[in-house]
């Protein structure tokens, strides 16, 4: 697959089949990850491969109950070795470089997954201390990403991406109006998307549906069994 095709086709795939991912495919993902650039070529990353169902379940719980992680055939947890970066760059290595470098490795892995016909998702919302405890991580390593991998069982629609004229400036930041407008638009889009997810989850609750329907019936027919109350 051509590089730009892989970049355009990459999606966060959360629904995966139960088909196993081969050791050869895992090795190719890791090979792509380890070839990522890093500050001073220090390569401050460590990859933990997880197939055990119980461990995957605990990782899903640590990731704020994102249980699609548990259902993936294999999960790759990416760690930043801040001790290694500190030896070369001190505090900046700890606070920035090791995170940047590990993120570059994750992106390489995601693009390699597309090229191999696999689905993957970069999960960054998790309790770091719990993940470290589950995987018995030694001092000096910080988890930066949980990446469930498998055969895609969904084809997500292309997400909205901000156009170049919103994100590119030439030479200097002179257009302050542009910045204010950009921030407002980004916040509005985030808010709309966040509210949509919240309402979707709320509506999926059977209790919420019953309360809504009871409330509507009571307004349409006061003599109905609904008591007219509305609880969430």
ROSE-4610 file (N, C-alpha, C; in Angstrom, 1 decimal, always signed):
// ROSE-4610
residu = [X/X/X/X/X/X/X/X/X/X/X/X/X/X/X/X/X/X/X/X/X/X/X/X/X/X/X/X/X/X/X/X/X/X/X/X/X/X/X/X/X/X/X/X/X/X/X/X/X/X/X/X/X/X/X/X/X/X/X/X/X/X/X/X/X/X/X/X/X/X/X/X/X/X/X/X/X/X/X/X/X/X/X/X/X/X/X/X/X/X/X/X/X/X/X/X/X/X/X/X/X/X/X/X/X/X/X/X/X/X/X/X/X/X/X/X/X/X/X/X/X/X/X/X/X/X/X/X/X/X/X/X/X/X/X/X/X/X/X/X/X/X/X/X/X/X/X/X/X/X/X/X/X/X/X/X/X/X/X/X/X/X/X/X/X/X/X/X/X/X/X/X/X/X/X/X/X/X/X/X/X/X/X/X/X/X/X/X/X/X/X/X/X/X/X/X/X/X/X/X/X/X/X/X/X/X/X/X/X/X/X/X/X/X/X/X/X/X/X/X/X/X/X/X/X/X/X/X/X/X/X/X/X/X/X/X/X/X/X/X/X/X/X/X/X/X/X/X/X/X/X/X/X/X/X/X/X/X/X/X/X/X/X/X/X/X/X/X/X/X/X/X/X/X/X/X/X/X/X/X/X/X/X/X/X/X/X/X/X/X/X/X/X/X/X/X/X/X/X/X/X/X/X/X/X/X/X/X/X/X/X/X/X/X/X/X/X/X/X/X/X/X/X/X/X/X/X/X/X/X/X/X/X/X/X/X/X/X/X/X/X/X/X/X/X/X/X/X/X/X/X/X/X/X/X/X/X/X/X/X/X/X/X/X/X/X/X/X/X/X/X/X/X/X/X/X/X/X/X/X/X/X/X/X/X/X/X/X/X/X/X/X/X/X/X/X/X/X/X/X/X/X/X/X/X/X/X/X/X/X/X/X/X/X/X/X/X/X/X/X/X/X/X/X/X/X/X/X/X/X/X/X/X/X/X/X/X/X/X/X/X/X/X/X/X/X/X/X/X/X/X/X/X/X/X/X/X/X/X/X/X/X/X/X/X/X/X/X/X/X/X/X/X/X/X/X/X/X/X/X/X/X/X/X/X/X/X/X/X/X/X/X/X/X/X/X/X/X/X/X/X/X/X/X/X/X/X/X/X/X/X/X/X/X/X/X/X/X/X/X/X/X/X/X/X/X/X/X/X/X/X/X/X/X/X/X/X/X/X/X/X/X/X/X/X/X/X/X/X/X/X/X/X/X/X/X/X/X/X/X/X/X/X/X/X/X/X/X/X/X/X/X/X/X/X/X/X/X/X/X/X/X/X/X/X/X/X/X/X/X/X/X/X/X/X/X/X/X/X/X/X/X/X/X/X/X/X/X/X/X/X/X/X/X/X/X/X/X/X/X/X/X/X/X/X/X/X/X/X/X/X/X/X/X/X/X/X/X/X/X/X/X/X/X/X/X/X/X/X/X/X/X/X/X/X/X/X/X/X/X/X/X/X/X/X/X/X/X/X/X/X/X/X/X/X/X/X/X/X/X/X/X/X/X/X/X/X/X/X/X/X/X/X/X/X/X]
num = [1/1/1/2/2/2/3/3/3/4/4/4/5/5/5/6/6/6/7/7/7/8/8/8/9/9/9/10/10/10/11/11/11/12/12/12/13/13/13/14/14/14/15/15/15/16/16/16/17/17/17/18/18/18/19/19/19/20/20/20/21/21/21/22/22/22/23/23/23/24/24/24/25/25/25/26/26/26/27/27/27/28/28/28/29/29/29/30/30/30/31/31/31/32/32/32/33/33/33/34/34/34/35/35/35/36/36/36/37/37/37/38/38/38/39/39/39/40/40/40/41/41/41/42/42/42/43/43/43/44/44/44/45/45/45/46/46/46/47/47/47/48/48/48/49/49/49/50/50/50/51/51/51/52/52/52/53/53/53/54/54/54/55/55/55/56/56/56/57/57/57/58/58/58/59/59/59/60/60/60/61/61/61/62/62/62/63/63/63/64/64/64/65/65/65/66/66/66/67/67/67/68/68/68/69/69/69/70/70/70/71/71/71/72/72/72/73/73/73/74/74/74/75/75/75/76/76/76/77/77/77/78/78/78/79/79/79/80/80/80/81/81/81/82/82/82/83/83/83/84/84/84/85/85/85/86/86/86/87/87/87/88/88/88/89/89/89/90/90/90/91/91/91/92/92/92/93/93/93/94/94/94/95/95/95/96/96/96/97/97/97/98/98/98/99/99/99/100/100/100/101/101/101/102/102/102/103/103/103/104/104/104/105/105/105/106/106/106/107/107/107/108/108/108/109/109/109/110/110/110/111/111/111/112/112/112/113/113/113/114/114/114/115/115/115/116/116/116/117/117/117/118/118/118/119/119/119/120/120/120/121/121/121/122/122/122/123/123/123/124/124/124/125/125/125/126/126/126/127/127/127/128/128/128/129/129/129/130/130/130/131/131/131/132/132/132/133/133/133/134/134/134/135/135/135/136/136/136/137/137/137/138/138/138/139/139/139/140/140/140/141/141/141/142/142/142/143/143/143/144/144/144/145/145/145/146/146/146/147/147/147/148/148/148/149/149/149/150/150/150/151/151/151/152/152/152/153/153/153/154/154/154/155/155/155/156/156/156/157/157/157/158/158/158/159/159/159/160/160/160/161/161/161/162/162/162/163/163/163/164/164/164/165/165/165/166/166/166/167/167/167/168/168/168/169/169/169/170/170/170/171/171/171/172/172/172/173/173/173/174/174/174/175/175/175/176/176/176/177/177/177/178/178/178/179/179/179/180/180/180/181/181/181/182/182/182/183/183/183/184/184/184/185/185/185/186/186/186/187/187/187/188/188/188/189/189/189/190/190/190/191/191/191/192/192/192/193/193/193/194/194/194/195/195/195/196/196/196/197/197/197/198/198/198/199/199/199/200/200/200/201/201/201/202/202/202/203/203/203/204/204/204/205/205/205/206/206/206/207/207/207/208/208/208/209/209/209/210/210/210/211/211/211/212/212/212/213/213/213/214/214/214/215/215/215/216/216/216/217/217/217/218/218/218/219/219/219/220/220/220/221/221/221/222/222/222/223/223/223/224/224/224/225/225/225/226/226/226/227/227/227/228/228/228/229/229/229/230/230/230/231/231/231/232/232/232]
x = [+0.8/+0.0/+0.9/+0.5/+1.3/+1.1/+2.1/+2.1/+1.0/+0.7/-0.4/-1.8/-1.9/-3.1/-3.3/-2.3/-2.4/-2.7/-2.1/-2.4/-3.9/-4.4/-5.8/-6.8/-6.4/-7.3/-7.3/-6.3/-6.2/-7.4/-8.0/-9.1/-8.9/-9.6/-9.6/-10.7/-10.2/-11.1/-11.3/-12.5/-12.8/-13.6/-14.1/-14.9/-14.0/-13.5/-12.6/-13.2/-12.8/-13.2/-12.4/-12.8/-12.1/-10.9/-10.7/-9.6/-8.3/-7.4/-6.1/-5.2/-4.4/-3.3/-2.0/-1.4/-0.2/+1.0/+1.9/+3.2/+3.9/+3.8/+4.5/+4.0/+2.7/+2.0/+2.4/+2.4/+2.8/+4.3/+5.1/+6.5/+6.7/+5.9/+5.9/+5.5/+4.4/+4.0/+5.1/+5.7/+6.8/+8.0/+8.3/+9.4/+9.2/+8.0/+7.6/+7.8/+7.3/+7.4/+8.8/+9.7/+11.0/+11.9/+11.4/+12.1/+11.7/+10.9/+10.5/+11.7/+11.6/+12.7/+12.6/+13.8/+13.8/+14.9/+14.7/+15.7/+17.1/+18.1/+19.4/+19.5/+18.5/+18.4/+18.5/+17.9/+17.9/+16.9/+15.9/+14.9/+14.3/+13.6/+13.2/+11.8/+11.6/+10.3/+10.5/+9.4/+9.3/+7.8/+7.7/+6.4/+6.0/+4.8/+4.4/+3.2/+3.4/+2.3/+1.4/+0.1/-0.8/-1.8/-1.9/-3.0/-3.8/-3.4/-4.1/-5.4/-6.5/-7.9/-8.0/-7.5/-7.7/-6.9/-5.7/-4.9/-5.5/-6.1/-6.8/-8.0/-8.7/-9.8/-9.4/-8.3/-7.9/-7.4/-6.8/-6.3/-7.6/-8.6/-9.8/-10.4/-10.4/-10.9/-10.1/-8.8/-7.9/-8.1/-8.5/-8.8/-10.2/-10.7/-12.0/-13.1/-13.0/-14.0/-14.2/-13.2/-13.3/-13.1/-14.2/-14.2/-13.9/-13.8/-13.4/-12.0/-11.2/-9.8/-9.8/-10.6/-10.7/-11.0/-11.8/-12.3/-11.2/-10.2/-9.2/-8.4/-8.0/-7.2/-5.8/-5.3/-4.0/-4.0/-3.3/-3.2/-1.7/-1.3/+0.1/+0.1/+0.9/+1.0/+2.4/+2.4/+3.6/+4.0/+5.3/+5.9/+7.0/+7.1/+8.2/+9.2/+10.4/+11.5/+12.1/+11.5/+12.0/+13.4/+13.8/+15.1/+16.2/+15.9/+16.8/+16.9/+15.8/+15.8/+16.5/+16.3/+16.9/+18.4/+19.0/+20.5/+21.0/+20.2/+20.7/+20.3/+19.1/+18.6/+18.0/+18.2/+17.8/+16.3/+15.8/+14.4/+13.6/+14.2/+13.5/+13.3/+14.2/+14.1/+12.9/+12.8/+11.8/+10.4/+10.3/+9.0/+8.5/+9.4/+9.0/+9.5/+10.8/+11.3/+10.9/+10.8/+10.5/+9.0/+8.2/+6.7/+6.6/+7.3/+7.3/+7.7/+8.9/+9.4/+8.5/+7.9/+7.0/+5.8/+5.3/+4.1/+4.4/+5.7/+6.1/+6.0/+6.5/+6.5/+5.0/+4.1/+2.7/+2.1/+2.4/+1.9/+2.4/+3.7/+4.3/+3.5/+3.2/+2.5/+1.1/+0.4/-0.9/-1.0/+0.0/+0.1/+0.5/+1.3/+1.7/+0.5/-0.4/-1.6/-2.5/-2.6/-3.4/-2.9/-1.5/-0.9/-1.1/-1.2/-1.4/-2.9/-3.8/-5.2/-5.7/-5.1/-5.5/-6.2/-6.9/-7.6/-6.9/-6.8/-6.2/-6.7/-6.5/-7.0/-6.0/-5.7/-4.7/-5.6/-5.4/-6.1/-5.2/-5.5/-4.7/-5.3/-6.6/-7.3/-7.3/-6.4/-6.3/-5.6/-5.7/-5.0/-3.6/-2.6/-1.3/-0.8/-1.1/-0.6/-1.2/-2.5/-3.1/-2.5/-2.3/-1.7/-0.4/+0.4/+1.8/+1.7/+0.7/+0.6/+0.2/-0.8/-1.3/-0.1/+0.7/+1.8/+3.1/+3.1/+4.3/+5.5/+5.2/+6.2/+7.3/+8.6/+9.6/+9.7/+10.4/+10.5/+11.2/+10.8/+11.4/+10.7/+9.5/+8.7/+7.4/+6.9/+5.6/+4.7/+3.5/+2.6/+2.1/+2.2/+1.7/+0.6/+0.4/-0.6/-1.0/-2.3/-2.8/-3.4/-2.9/-3.3/-3.8/-5.2/-5.8/-5.7/-5.4/-5.2/-5.9/-6.5/-7.2/-7.7/-8.5/-9.2/-10.4/-10.4/-11.5/-12.9/-13.9/-15.2/-16.1/-15.5/-16.3/-15.4/-16.0/-15.3/-15.8/-15.2/-15.6/-15.6/-16.5/-16.5/-15.3/-14.9/-13.8/-14.2/-13.4/-13.7/-13.4/-14.0/-13.7/-12.3/-11.6/-10.2/-10.2/-9.6/-9.5/-8.7/-9.2/-8.5/-7.1/-6.3/-5.0/-5.0/-6.0/-6.0/-6.3/-6.8/-7.0/-5.8/-4.9/-3.9/-2.5/-2.4/-1.1/-0.9/+0.2/+0.7/+2.0/+2.3/+3.6/+4.4/+5.6/+6.6/+6.3/+5.2/+4.9/+3.4/+3.0/+1.6/+1.2/+0.6/+0.2/-1.3/-2.1/-3.5/-4.1/-4.2/-4.8/-6.3/-7.0/-8.4/-8.6/-7.7/-7.7/-7.6/-6.7/-6.6/-7.8/-8.4/-9.6/-10.7/-10.9/-11.9/-11.7/-10.4/-10.1/-10.4/-10.0/-10.3/-11.8/-12.5/-14.0/-14.6/-14.2/-14.8/-14.4/-13.2/-12.7/-13.5/-13.7/-14.4/-15.9/-16.5/-17.8/-18.0/-17.1/-17.1/-16.9/-16.0/-15.7/-17.0/-17.6/-18.8/-19.9/-20.2/-21.2/-21.0/-19.7/-19.4/-19.5/-19.1/-19.1/-20.6/-21.4/-22.8/-23.5/-23.2/-23.8/-23.4/-22.2/-21.7/-22.5/-22.6/-23.3/-24.7/-25.4/-26.8/-27.1/-26.1/-26.2/-26.1/-25.2/-25.0/-26.2/-26.7/-27.9/-29.1/-29.3/-30.5/-30.4/-29.1/-29.0/-29.3/-29.5/-29.9/-31.4/-31.8/-33.2/-34.0/-33.4/-34.1/-34.4/-33.5/-33.7/-34.9/-34.9/-36.0/-37.3/-37.4/-38.6/-39.1/-38.2/-38.6/-39.1/-38.4/-38.8/-40.2/-40.4/-41.7/-42.8/-42.5/-43.5/-43.9/-42.9/-43.1/-43.9/-43.6/-44.3/-45.8/-46.0/-47.4/-48.2/-47.5/-48.3/-48.7/-47.9/-48.2/-49.3/-49.3/-50.3/-51.6/-51.5/-52.7/-52.6/-53.1/-52.9/-53.5/-54.4/-55.0/-54.2/-53.1/-52.3/-51.6/-50.9/-50.3/-49.0/-48.5/-47.3/-47.6/-46.6/-46.8/-46.4/-45.9/-45.5/-44.1/-43.4/-42.1/-41.1/-40.0/-38.9/-37.6/-36.9/-35.7/-34.6/-33.4/-32.2/-31.2]
y = [-1.2/+0.0/+1.2/+2.2/+3.5/+4.3/+5.0/+5.7/+6.6/+7.5/+8.5/+7.8/+6.7/+5.9/+5.4/+4.9/+4.4/+5.5/+6.7/+7.8/+8.2/+8.3/+8.7/+7.6/+6.3/+5.3/+4.9/+5.4/+5.1/+5.6/+4.7/+5.0/+4.4/+5.0/+4.3/+3.3/+2.0/+0.9/+0.2/+0.2/-0.3/-1.6/-2.0/-3.2/-4.2/-5.3/-6.2/-7.6/-8.4/-9.8/-10.6/-11.9/-12.7/-13.4/-13.2/-13.9/-13.5/-14.4/-14.1/-13.3/-12.6/-11.8/-12.6/-12.9/-13.8/-13.2/-14.0/-13.5/-12.7/-13.1/-12.4/-11.0/-10.9/-9.5/-8.7/-9.2/-8.5/-8.0/-8.9/-8.5/-7.4/-7.4/-6.3/-5.0/-5.0/-3.8/-3.3/-4.1/-3.7/-3.2/-3.9/-3.4/-2.0/-1.7/-0.4/+0.6/+0.2/+1.1/+1.4/+0.4/+0.6/+1.5/+1.6/+2.4/+3.9/+4.2/+5.7/+6.5/+7.8/+8.7/+9.0/+9.3/+9.7/+10.7/+11.5/+12.5/+11.8/+12.2/+11.6/+10.2/+9.6/+8.2/+7.4/+7.9/+7.2/+6.0/+6.1/+5.1/+4.7/+5.6/+5.3/+4.7/+3.5/+2.9/+1.4/+0.9/-0.5/-0.9/-2.1/-2.6/-3.9/-3.9/-5.1/-5.7/-7.0/-7.7/-8.5/-8.2/-8.9/-9.7/-11.0/-11.8/-12.4/-12.5/-13.1/-12.4/-13.2/-12.6/-11.8/-12.3/-11.7/-10.3/-10.4/-9.1/-8.1/-8.5/-7.6/-7.0/-7.8/-7.3/-6.2/-6.5/-5.5/-4.2/-4.4/-3.2/-2.3/-3.0/-2.3/-1.6/-2.2/-1.5/-0.3/-0.5/+0.6/+1.8/+1.4/+2.4/+2.9/+3.2/+3.8/+2.9/+1.6/+0.6/+0.7/+0.9/+0.8/-0.7/-1.4/-2.8/-3.4/-2.5/-3.0/-3.5/-3.0/-3.4/-4.8/-5.2/-6.6/-7.6/-7.2/-8.0/-8.2/-7.4/-7.4/-8.7/-9.3/-10.5/-10.3/-9.1/-8.8/-7.3/-6.9/-5.5/-5.2/-4.1/-3.7/-2.4/-2.5/-1.3/-0.7/+0.6/+1.3/+2.1/+1.9/+2.6/+3.5/+4.7/+5.6/+5.4/+5.1/+4.9/+6.2/+6.9/+8.3/+8.3/+7.2/+7.1/+7.1/+6.5/+6.4/+7.8/+8.5/+9.9/+10.9/+10.7/+11.6/+11.5/+10.4/+10.3/+11.1/+11.3/+12.1/+13.6/+13.8/+15.2/+15.8/+15.1/+15.6/+15.8/+16.9/+17.1/+17.1/+17.8/+17.9/+16.5/+15.6/+14.2/+13.5/+13.7/+13.1/+13.6/+15.0/+15.6/+15.7/+15.6/+15.9/+14.8/+14.7/+13.9/+12.4/+11.8/+10.4/+10.2/+11.2/+11.1/+11.3/+12.3/+12.6/+11.3/+10.8/+9.6/+8.4/+8.1/+7.0/+7.2/+8.5/+8.8/+8.5/+8.9/+8.6/+7.1/+6.3/+4.9/+4.3/+4.9/+4.5/+4.8/+6.0/+6.3/+5.4/+5.1/+4.1/+2.8/+2.4/+1.1/+1.1/+2.3/+2.4/+2.4/+3.0/+3.0/+1.6/+0.9/-0.4/-1.3/-1.1/-1.9/-1.7/-0.5/-0.3/-1.0/-0.9/-1.6/-3.1/-3.7/-5.1/-5.6/-4.6/-4.9/-5.1/-4.6/-4.8/-3.5/-3.6/-2.5/-2.2/-1.0/-0.6/+0.7/+0.9/+2.2/+2.6/+3.9/+4.5/+5.0/+4.3/+4.6/+5.3/+6.5/+7.3/+7.6/+7.3/+7.6/+6.3/+6.4/+5.2/+5.7/+4.9/+5.2/+4.6/+5.5/+5.1/+4.1/+4.5/+3.6/+2.2/+2.2/+0.8/+0.0/+0.6/-0.1/-0.6/+0.2/-0.2/-1.3/-1.3/-2.4/-3.7/-3.6/-4.8/-5.5/-4.7/-5.3/-5.4/-5.1/-5.2/-4.4/-3.2/-2.3/-1.8/-1.9/-1.4/+0.1/+0.7/+2.1/+2.7/+3.8/+4.5/+4.4/+3.6/+3.5/+4.1/+4.8/+5.5/+5.0/+4.4/+4.0/+5.2/+5.2/+6.3/+5.9/+4.6/+4.2/+2.7/+2.5/+1.1/+0.9/-0.1/-0.2/-1.6/-1.8/-3.0/-3.2/-4.5/-4.8/-6.0/-6.0/-7.2/-7.0/-7.9/-7.7/-6.8/-5.8/-4.8/-5.4/-5.2/-5.6/-4.4/-3.3/-2.0/-1.2/-0.3/+0.7/+2.1/+2.7/+4.0/+5.0/+6.0/+7.0/+8.0/+8.6/+9.6/+10.7/+10.9/+12.0/+13.4/+14.4/+15.7/+16.1/+16.7/+17.2/+18.6/+19.4/+20.9/+21.1/+22.0/+22.3/+23.0/+23.0/+23.6/+25.1/+25.8/+27.2/+27.6/+26.6/+26.8/+26.5/+25.7/+25.2/+25.7/+26.3/+26.7/+28.2/+28.7/+30.1/+30.1/+31.2/+31.4/+32.5/+32.1/+32.9/+33.3/+33.9/+34.3/+34.2/+34.3/+34.3/+35.8/+36.3/+37.7/+37.8/+36.8/+36.9/+36.5/+37.4/+37.0/+36.7/+37.4/+37.1/+35.7/+35.3/+33.9/+32.9/+33.2/+32.3/+32.2/+33.4/+33.4/+32.7/+32.9/+32.2/+30.7/+30.3/+28.9/+28.2/+28.9/+28.3/+28.1/+29.2/+29.1/+28.0/+27.9/+26.8/+25.4/+25.3/+24.0/+23.6/+24.6/+24.3/+23.9/+24.7/+24.4/+23.0/+22.6/+21.2/+20.2/+20.4/+19.5/+19.3/+20.5/+20.5/+19.7/+19.9/+19.2/+17.7/+17.4/+16.0/+15.3/+16.0/+15.5/+15.3/+16.3/+16.2/+15.0/+14.8/+13.8/+12.4/+12.2/+11.0/+10.8/+11.8/+11.8/+11.4/+12.0/+11.8/+10.4/+9.9/+8.5/+7.5/+7.7/+6.8/+6.8/+8.1/+8.2/+7.5/+7.7/+7.0/+5.5/+5.0/+3.6/+2.9/+3.8/+3.3/+2.9/+1.7/+1.3/+2.1/+2.4/+3.1/+4.5/+5.2/+6.5/+6.5/+5.5/+5.3/+5.2/+4.4/+4.2/+5.5/+6.3/+7.5/+8.5/+8.6/+9.5/+9.2/+7.9/+7.5/+7.7/+7.4/+7.6/+9.1/+9.9/+11.4/+11.9/+11.4/+11.8/+11.4/+10.1/+9.6/+10.4/+10.8/+11.5/+12.9/+13.5/+14.8/+14.7/+13.6/+13.4/+13.0/+12.2/+11.6/+11.6/+12.7/+12.8/+11.7/+10.9/+9.8/+8.5/+8.6/+7.4/+7.0/+5.9/+5.4/+6.2/+6.9/+7.7/+8.8/+9.0/+10.0/+11.4/+11.5/+12.9/+13.3/+12.5/+12.8/+12.4/+13.1/+12.8/+12.8/+11.6/+11.5/+11.0/+11.4/+10.9/+10.3]
z = [+0.0/+0.0/+0.0/-0.8/-0.9/+0.4/+0.8/+2.1/+2.3/+1.3/+1.5/+1.5/+0.9/+0.9/+2.3/+2.9/+4.3/+5.3/+5.1/+5.9/+5.8/+4.6/+4.4/+4.9/+4.8/+5.2/+6.7/+7.4/+8.8/+9.6/+10.4/+11.2/+12.6/+13.6/+14.9/+14.9/+14.8/+14.7/+16.1/+16.6/+17.9/+17.9/+16.7/+16.6/+15.8/+16.4/+15.8/+15.8/+14.8/+14.8/+15.8/+16.1/+17.0/+16.3/+15.0/+14.3/+14.9/+15.1/+15.7/+14.8/+15.4/+14.6/+14.8/+13.6/+13.6/+14.3/+14.7/+15.3/+14.2/+13.0/+11.9/+11.8/+11.8/+11.7/+12.9/+14.1/+15.3/+15.1/+14.6/+14.5/+13.5/+12.4/+11.4/+12.0/+12.9/+13.5/+14.4/+15.2/+16.1/+15.4/+14.2/+13.4/+12.9/+12.5/+12.0/+13.2/+14.4/+15.5/+15.9/+15.9/+16.4/+15.4/+14.2/+13.2/+13.2/+14.2/+14.3/+14.7/+14.4/+14.8/+16.3/+16.9/+18.3/+18.6/+19.6/+19.9/+20.3/+19.5/+19.8/+19.5/+18.8/+18.5/+19.7/+20.8/+22.1/+22.1/+21.3/+21.1/+22.5/+23.2/+24.6/+24.6/+24.0/+24.0/+24.4/+25.0/+25.3/+24.9/+24.3/+23.9/+24.6/+25.2/+25.9/+25.1/+24.7/+23.9/+24.9/+24.8/+25.7/+24.9/+25.2/+24.7/+25.8/+27.0/+28.1/+28.3/+28.3/+28.5/+29.8/+30.9/+32.1/+32.2/+31.6/+31.6/+30.7/+29.6/+28.7/+29.4/+30.2/+30.9/+31.9/+32.6/+33.6/+32.9/+31.8/+31.0/+30.6/+30.2/+29.7/+30.9/+32.1/+33.3/+33.6/+33.5/+33.8/+32.8/+31.6/+30.6/+30.6/+31.9/+32.1/+31.5/+31.6/+31.1/+29.6/+28.9/+27.4/+27.0/+27.1/+27.0/+25.6/+24.6/+23.3/+23.3/+24.3/+24.4/+24.8/+25.7/+26.2/+25.0/+24.1/+23.0/+21.9/+21.8/+20.8/+20.9/+19.8/+19.9/+20.6/+20.3/+20.9/+21.2/+22.3/+22.8/+22.9/+22.4/+22.5/+23.4/+24.5/+25.4/+25.2/+24.9/+24.6/+25.8/+26.2/+27.3/+26.8/+27.5/+27.3/+28.4/+28.0/+29.0/+29.3/+30.3/+30.6/+31.3/+31.9/+32.5/+31.4/+30.3/+29.1/+28.5/+28.4/+27.8/+28.8/+30.1/+31.1/+31.0/+30.7/+30.7/+29.5/+28.5/+27.4/+27.4/+28.0/+27.9/+29.2/+30.3/+31.6/+31.6/+32.3/+32.5/+31.2/+30.1/+28.9/+28.3/+28.5/+28.0/+28.7/+30.0/+30.8/+30.5/+30.4/+30.2/+28.8/+27.8/+26.4/+25.5/+25.3/+24.3/+24.3/+25.5/+25.5/+25.1/+25.4/+25.0/+23.5/+23.0/+21.5/+20.8/+21.2/+20.5/+20.5/+21.7/+21.8/+20.9/+20.9/+20.0/+18.6/+18.2/+16.8/+16.5/+17.5/+17.3/+17.2/+18.0/+17.9/+16.5/+16.0/+14.7/+13.6/+13.7/+12.7/+12.8/+14.0/+14.2/+13.6/+13.8/+13.2/+11.7/+11.1/+9.6/+9.1/+9.8/+9.4/+9.5/+10.5/+10.7/+9.5/+9.0/+7.8/+6.6/+6.4/+5.3/+5.4/+6.6/+6.7/+6.7/+6.6/+6.6/+8.0/+9.0/+10.4/+10.8/+11.9/+12.5/+13.9/+14.3/+15.6/+16.1/+17.3/+17.9/+19.0/+18.9/+19.9/+21.1/+22.2/+23.4/+24.4/+24.8/+25.7/+27.0/+27.1/+28.4/+29.3/+30.2/+31.2/+32.4/+33.5/+34.8/+34.7/+34.6/+34.4/+35.5/+36.7/+37.8/+37.8/+37.4/+37.3/+36.2/+35.1/+33.9/+34.3/+35.0/+35.4/+36.4/+37.3/+38.3/+37.6/+36.7/+36.0/+35.2/+34.6/+33.8/+34.5/+35.8/+36.7/+36.1/+35.8/+35.2/+36.2/+35.8/+36.7/+36.7/+37.6/+37.7/+36.5/+36.1/+34.9/+33.6/+33.6/+32.4/+32.6/+31.6/+31.7/+30.6/+30.8/+29.7/+29.0/+27.7/+26.9/+25.9/+25.6/+24.7/+24.9/+24.8/+24.7/+23.3/+22.6/+21.2/+20.9/+21.0/+20.6/+19.1/+18.7/+17.3/+16.9/+15.7/+15.2/+13.8/+13.3/+12.0/+12.1/+11.3/+11.4/+11.1/+12.0/+11.8/+11.5/+11.3/+11.0/+10.1/+9.4/+8.5/+8.9/+9.9/+10.3/+9.2/+9.2/+8.3/+8.5/+7.5/+7.6/+8.6/+9.7/+10.6/+10.0/+10.6/+10.2/+10.5/+9.6/+9.8/+9.4/+10.2/+9.9/+8.6/+7.8/+6.5/+6.7/+5.7/+5.9/+6.2/+5.6/+5.9/+7.3/+8.1/+9.5/+10.4/+9.9/+10.8/+10.3/+9.2/+8.6/+8.7/+9.2/+9.2/+8.5/+7.8/+7.1/+7.8/+8.2/+8.8/+10.3/+10.5/+11.9/+12.2/+13.5/+13.9/+13.9/+12.8/+12.8/+12.9/+12.4/+12.3/+13.6/+14.6/+15.9/+15.8/+14.9/+14.6/+14.1/+13.3/+12.8/+14.0/+14.9/+16.1/+16.9/+17.2/+18.0/+17.4/+16.1/+15.3/+15.3/+15.1/+15.0/+16.4/+17.5/+18.8/+19.1/+18.7/+18.9/+18.1/+16.8/+16.0/+16.5/+16.9/+17.4/+18.7/+19.6/+20.8/+20.5/+19.6/+19.2/+18.6/+17.8/+17.2/+18.3/+19.2/+20.3/+21.1/+21.4/+22.3/+21.7/+20.4/+19.7/+19.7/+19.4/+19.3/+20.7/+21.7/+23.1/+23.5/+23.2/+23.6/+22.9/+21.6/+20.8/+21.4/+21.8/+22.4/+23.8/+24.6/+25.9/+25.7/+24.7/+24.5/+24.0/+23.1/+22.6/+23.7/+24.6/+25.7/+26.6/+26.8/+27.7/+27.2/+25.8/+25.2/+25.2/+25.2/+25.2/+26.5/+27.5/+28.9/+28.8/+29.2/+29.2/+30.2/+31.4/+32.4/+31.9/+31.2/+30.7/+29.6/+28.8/+27.8/+28.5/+29.5/+30.2/+30.9/+31.5/+32.1/+31.1/+29.9/+28.9/+28.4/+28.0/+27.5/+28.5/+29.8/+30.8/+31.0/+30.9/+30.9/+29.8/+28.6/+27.4/+27.5/+27.9/+28.0/+29.0/+30.1/+31.1/+30.6/+29.7/+29.2/+28.1/+27.4/+26.3/+26.9/+28.0/+28.6/+30.1/+30.8/+32.2/+33.0/+32.4/+33.1/+33.0/+32.2/+32.1/+33.3/+33.4/+34.6/+34.9/+34.0/+34.3/+35.3/+36.2/+37.2/+36.9/+35.7/+35.2/+35.7/+36.5/+36.9/+35.9/+35.9/+34.9/+35.7/+35.7/+36.4/+35.4/+35.7/+34.9/+35.8]
